[in-house]
C-alpha cells in the first residue's frame, strides 16, 4: 500500500482557490446563456436614478432580475468608489447582482497594474454576464485598459464576456469608448468645426464594442455636439453616427438600435454626402439627419426606422405628419426661417421639427462664436446650417403637451463656412451683417 500523501496547508489553500475560480468561471458561462446576444448599451450621460425604464432595460438585457450579474468599472471617474457604489445600488435595486472591479487610476490605495492582471478579479469579470462603465474621463478608460494600443488581461476578460453574448453598458465616458474612434478631449465644438481635431488629443482610439461602422457620441443634444460629430465622421470615414442625448440610451444588438429613456438620439447618415477637405474646416452637402425618440427602433442594415407604436396611424391620439402609407411630406411654399445658435440645447432637433411642422421650405441656422486663436488672432469662421426636405423626408409630431414627442426622418443638411464680421472694425451699430454665400441662400 502506498504511503498516505499529506497536503500542506498552502497546497490545500491553492487547490480550494483554483476550484473556486473554476466554479466562478463555470457560473459565468451558464449565466451567459440567459443574457441577450452581444448587446451594447450606450447611455448619453446624466442618467437619473429615477429613470427606471433605462435601469430596468439594462438589467433585462443581462438576463433579468435574479440572473443578471454585473462587473462595474469606474475607471473613468475621479471618485471611483463613490461612482461604482451609486451604479451598484441602482442595479441591485432592479434585481441584479453587481460588484466593483477596482481598476481605476484615481482609486486610492489600489495597485492598478496588479489589479489589471489579478486572477481573482479576472475570474469575477468572466463570471459576469454584463460589464458597466461609469462616466468621467474616457481617456482614463483607454489609457488603463488599452495602453499604447495593447490590450490588458482585464480588457481581454471584458471582451470574453461580450463575445459570448454578454452586455457592455456605459454612460457618458463609458459610452464614448464604445466606438473604434472616440472624442478624447474636445470640449470646444467650434474648434473641431474649424479644423482642430488631432489624433491623441481631441480624438483617440476607442474600445470598439459596437464595431467599425458606427460612431457614437454622448451628451449630444444638450451640448450641440452635431458640430463635432460631422467633422470626425468625414475625417475617419464613418457613414453612420449616433448621438445619444442625456438621460437616454441606445440599446444596440444584432444591427438593431432601440432608443429608450427620457428623450432620444440623432442619427447622422453620410451615404450621399459630399465634402471638400481642401477647405480645412467643416463643410458638407447632403447629410441626412433623423431624430429617433424613446420607443423608436432603427435597423442599421436596412436603414428602416420603426416609430414607437404610439406614433403609428393606427393610433389617432397622436397626430401623424406623414400619410398613413408613410409617403413623403408634401412640398411647402417658398417660405424659409432663420434660427440663431444651432449648437444650443436641442436646437438641431427644434430646427428639424420646425421644417416639418411649418410652411417653411427650409430652415437655416448659425454657429458663430468669435474667440482668440492660438496666435492671439480671432478666428472669425462661422457656419450656416441649411435644413431642407428630400423626397423621403417624413415625421411624426405630437402637437399636444410640450410637442417633444417626435420622430423625424431623413431631413437633409448642408453646412457651409462663412466669414464673420470683425467686432473691432466698427461700432456695433455700423457693423456689417454676416455674408451668406449664394450657394447657401
TORKE-69811 format. One record per residue (C-alpha): residue in one letter; z, x, y. Coordinates in steps of 0.2 Angstrom, whole numbers, padded with zeros to 4 digits, always signed. Last residue first. Example, Ala and Ser with C-alpha at 12.3 -4.5 7.8 and 13.67 -1.06 7.14 Angstrom:
<recs>
S+0036+0068-0005/A+0039+0062-0022/
</recs>
This chain:
<recs>
X-0249-0147+0405/X-0245-0132+0394/X-0263-0125+0393/X-0263-0126+0412/X-0249-0114+0414/X-0233-0120+0421/X-0228-0112+0437/X-0209-0115+0441/X-0207-0120+0459/X-0207-0109+0474/X-0190-0105+0483/X-0190-0111+0501/X-0175-0122+0500/X-0166-0109+0489/X-0169-0095+0502/X-0182-0083+0496/X-0185-0068+0485/X-0168-0067+0478/X-0170-0082+0466/X-0186-0074+0459/X-0196-0088+0452/X-0198-0090+0433/X-0213-0083+0424/X-0218-0094+0409/X-0218-0092+0390/X-0226-0105+0379/X-0219-0116+0365/X-0229-0129+0357/X-0220-0142+0346/X-0227-0156+0335/X-0216-0170+0328/X-0217-0171+0309/X-0203-0183+0305/X-0189-0191+0315/X-0174-0199+0306/X-0161-0207+0317/X-0144-0214+0318/X-0138-0207+0335/X-0143-0223+0344/X-0125-0224+0351/X-0122-0242+0344/X-0138-0251+0341/X-0156-0245+0343/X-0156-0237+0326/X-0171-0225+0326/X-0183-0222+0311/X-0197-0210+0314/X-0216-0206+0312/X-0228-0192+0316/X-0242-0191+0303/X-0257-0191+0315/X-0248-0179+0326/X-0237-0183+0341/X-0231-0172+0355/X-0217-0160+0360/X-0220-0147+0373/X-0207-0133+0375/X-0209-0123+0391/X-0201-0105+0391/X-0193-0094+0404/X-0196-0075+0407/X-0187-0069+0423/X-0179-0054+0415/X-0168-0048+0430/X-0168-0029+0432/X-0152-0020+0429/X-0161-0009+0416/X-0153-0018+0401/X-0158-0035+0408/X-0149-0045+0422/X-0149-0063+0418/X-0161-0078+0423/X-0159-0093+0411/X-0174-0104+0408/X-0177-0115+0393/X-0187-0130+0399/X-0193-0147+0392/X-0209-0156+0390/X-0211-0173+0382/X-0227-0180+0377/X-0237-0197+0377/X-0221-0205+0384/X-0220-0224+0381/X-0203-0222+0374/X-0195-0222+0357/X-0205-0208+0348/X-0205-0195+0362/X-0187-0200+0367/X-0181-0196+0349/X-0189-0179+0349/X-0182-0175+0366/X-0164-0181+0360/X-0167-0170+0345/X-0170-0154+0355/X-0156-0158+0367/X-0143-0158+0354/X-0131-0148+0365/X-0142-0138+0377/X-0156-0127+0372/X-0169-0139+0379/X-0162-0136+0396/X-0171-0148+0408/X-0181-0163+0402/X-0199-0168+0408/X-0207-0184+0404/X-0225-0189+0400/X-0235-0205+0402/X-0253-0206+0396/X-0251-0222+0386/X-0244-0222+0368/X-0253-0219+0351/X-0245-0229+0337/X-0233-0221+0325/X-0241-0215+0309/X-0240-0227+0294/X-0225-0228+0283/X-0230-0244+0274/X-0216-0254+0283/X-0223-0248+0299/X-0214-0235+0309/X-0200-0236+0322/X-0189-0246+0310/X-0175-0256+0317/X-0159-0255+0306/X-0152-0272+0300/X-0168-0277+0293/X-0165-0266+0277/X-0181-0267+0266/X-0190-0258+0280/X-0180-0242+0275/X-0166-0235+0286/X-0150-0240+0277/X-0158-0232+0261/X-0157-0215+0269/X-0174-0208+0273/X-0184-0200+0259/X-0194-0185+0266/X-0209-0178+0257/X-0214-0160+0259/X-0220-0159+0241/X-0211-0143+0236/X-0196-0144+0249/X-0192-0162+0244/X-0181-0169+0258/X-0167-0182+0257/X-0159-0192+0270/X-0141-0198+0269/X-0135-0189+0285/X-0150-0187+0296/X-0165-0176+0294/X-0174-0171+0311/X-0191-0165+0308/X-0201-0152+0318/X-0218-0146+0315/X-0225-0131+0324/X-0242-0132+0331/X-0243-0119+0344/X-0231-0104+0346/X-0225-0092+0358/X-0209-0082+0359/X-0210-0065+0367/X-0219-0049+0363/X-0236-0056+0369/X-0245-0046+0356/X-0237-0057+0343/X-0249-0072+0347/X-0244-0087+0337/X-0251-0101+0327/X-0243-0114+0317/X-0250-0125+0303/X-0238-0121+0290/X-0224-0117+0302/X-0212-0131+0297/X-0195-0132+0305/X-0182-0144+0298/X-0168-0149+0309/X-0151-0154+0301/X-0139-0169+0301/X-0124-0178+0309/X-0107-0181+0302/X-0109-0176+0284/X-0123-0176+0271/X-0141-0170+0271/X-0148-0169+0253/X-0161-0155+0250/X-0172-0154+0235/X-0180-0138+0229/X-0170-0138+0212/X-0153-0140+0222/X-0150-0138+0240/X-0135-0148+0248/X-0136-0147+0266/X-0120-0149+0276/X-0113-0157+0292/X-0098-0154+0303/X-0109-0143+0314/X-0128-0145+0313/X-0139-0137+0300/X-0155-0128+0305/X-0167-0127+0291/X-0182-0116+0291/X-0199-0117+0282/X-0214-0106+0284/X-0205-0089+0284/X-0215-0073+0288/X-0201-0062+0295/X-0207-0061+0313/X-0213-0079+0314/X-0197-0086+0306/X-0186-0075+0317/X-0195-0080+0333/X-0193-0099+0329/X-0175-0098+0323/X-0169-0091+0339/X-0174-0105+0351/X-0170-0118+0338/X-0152-0112+0340/X-0148-0124+0354/X-0129-0121+0351/X-0123-0138+0346/X-0140-0142+0337/X-0138-0127+0325/X-0120-0122+0322/X-0129-0115+0307/X-0145-0106+0302/X-0156-0107+0286/X-0172-0098+0281/X-0182-0105+0266/X-0195-0096+0256/X-0186-0081+0248/X-0172-0089+0238/X-0157-0101+0242/X-0144-0088+0236/X-0152-0074+0247/X-0137-0063+0251/X-0143-0060+0268/X-0152-0044+0276/X-0149-0041+0294/X-0154-0048+0311/X-0147-0046+0329/X-0141-0028+0325/X-0147-0021+0308/X-0165-0026+0311/X-0168-0028+0330/X-0172-0045+0338/X-0173-0044+0357/X-0190-0052+0360/X-0188-0064+0375/X-0184-0078+0363/X-0170-0067+0355/X-0163-0064+0372/X-0163-0082+0376/X-0153-0086+0360/X-0139-0073+0366/X-0127-0074+0351/X-0137-0064+0340/X-0126-0054+0329/X-0130-0055+0311/X-0144-0068+0310/X-0149-0069+0292/X-0163-0063+0280/X-0163-0067+0261/X-0155-0084+0266/X-0137-0090+0261/X-0128-0077+0271/X-0128-0088+0287/X-0119-0102+0277/X-0103-0092+0274/X-0104-0087+0292/X-0103-0105+0297/X-0098-0114+0281/X-0102-0108+0263/X-0105-0115+0246/X-0111-0107+0230/X-0111-0119+0215/X-0114-0115+0197/X-0129-0116+0185/X-0128-0100+0175/X-0137-0091+0190/X-0123-0096+0202/X-0108-0090+0192/X-0117-0074+0187/X-0122-0071+0206/X-0104-0072+0210/X-0100-0059+0197/X-0114-0047+0203/X-0106-0049+0221/X-0089-0043+0214/X-0097-0029+0205/X-0104-0023+0221/X-0123-0025+0225/X-0131-0011+0234/X-0141-0015+0250/X-0132-0002+0261/X-0116-0011+0257/X-0119-0028+0248/X-0102-0037+0245/X-0092-0029+0260/X-0106-0026+0273/X-0114-0042+0269/X-0098-0053+0270/X-0092-0043+0286/X-0108-0046+0294/X-0106-0064+0292/X-0092-0065+0305/X-0080-0079+0303/X-0083-0094+0291/X-0077-0096+0274/X-0087-0093+0258/X-0084-0105+0243/X-0088-0100+0225/X-0091-0113+0211/X-0090-0114+0192/X-0075-0102+0191/X-0071-0091+0176/X-0083-0078+0182/X-0073-0077+0198/X-0057-0075+0189/X-0064-0062+0177/X-0070-0052+0192/X-0052-0053+0199/X-0045-0047+0183/X-0057-0033+0181/X-0055-0026+0199/X-0071-0020+0205/X-0071-0027+0223/X-0052-0027+0223/X-0052-0008+0222/X-0063-0006+0236/X-0053-0018+0247/X-0036-0011+0243/X-0026-0026+0251/X-0011-0023+0263/X-0019-0033+0277/X-0034-0043+0274/X-0047-0039+0288/X-0060-0031+0277/X-0059-0045+0265/X-0059-0046+0246/X-0044-0056+0241/X-0051-0069+0229/X-0041-0085+0234/X-0039-0098+0221/X-0045-0116+0219/X-0043-0130+0207/X-0052-0146+0212/X-0046-0164+0214/X-0051-0168+0232/X-0034-0162+0239/X-0036-0146+0229/X-0052-0143+0238/X-0044-0147+0255/X-0029-0135+0252/X-0040-0121+0246/X-0050-0121+0262/X-0035-0120+0273/X-0027-0107+0261/X-0043-0096+0262/X-0043-0097+0281/X-0025-0092+0283/X-0026-0078+0270/X-0042-0071+0278/X-0037-0071+0296/X-0051-0061+0304/X-0063-0071+0293/X-0079-0066+0285/X-0072-0061+0268/X-0063-0077+0266/X-0068-0079+0248/X-0063-0094+0238/X-0066-0095+0219/X-0067-0113+0215/X-0064-0123+0199/X-0071-0140+0197/X-0066-0149+0181/X-0051-0160+0186/X-0060-0168+0200/X-0079-0166+0200/X-0091-0154+0191/X-0095-0141+0204/X-0107-0153+0213/X-0093-0166+0214/X-0081-0154+0223/X-0093-0150+0236/X-0098-0169+0238/X-0079-0174+0240/X-0077-0161+0254/X-0093-0167+0263/X-0089-0185+0262/X-0071-0182+0265/X-0074-0175+0283/X-0055-0176+0288/X-0053-0158+0287/X-0067-0155+0299/X-0081-0143+0296/X-0084-0133+0312/X-0098-0124+0303/X-0116-0130+0298/X-0112-0131+0279/X-0125-0124+0267/X-0121-0130+0249/X-0131-0120+0236/X-0133-0128+0219/X-0138-0119+0203/X-0138-0134+0191/X-0124-0146+0193/X-0107-0142+0185/X-0101-0148+0169/X-0109-0135+0159/X-0101-0122+0170/X-0084-0127+0164/X-0088-0120+0146/X-0094-0104+0153/X-0079-0102+0164/X-0067-0106+0151/X-0075-0092+0140/X-0072-0080+0154/X-0054-0085+0156/X-0052-0084+0137/X-0059-0066+0137/X-0048-0061+0151/X-0033-0067+0142/X-0038-0058+0126/X-0040-0042+0136/X-0023-0044+0144/X-0015-0048+0127/X-0023-0032+0119/X-0018-0021+0134/X+0000-0027+0133/X+0001-0024+0115/X-0006-0006+0117/X+0007-0003+0131/X+0021-0010+0120/X+0015+0002+0106/X+0008-0005+0090/X+0015+0000+0073/X+0004+0001+0058/X+0013-0003+0042/X+0010+0010+0029/X-0005+0006+0017/X+0000+0000+0000/
</recs>
